[in-house]
Amino acid sequence: MAVMLSYTAYGVDGFSENLYLVALEYFTVMGVFIWELIQLRKGTLFSSKL
């Protein structure tokens, strides 16, 4: 998702970055990072229950 949002900066007028989309990208990446840390501490990140 973050990769697709990063391409919104390139348009007809050249390069113009929307800082709201940049913030959304950072919050998404940090949210997944924190979620993975929590799962790692619980010990459920690498376990599969199929």
Secondary structure by P-SEA (a helix, b strand, c coil): caaaaaacccccccccccaaaaaaaaaaaaaaaaaaaaaaaacccccccc
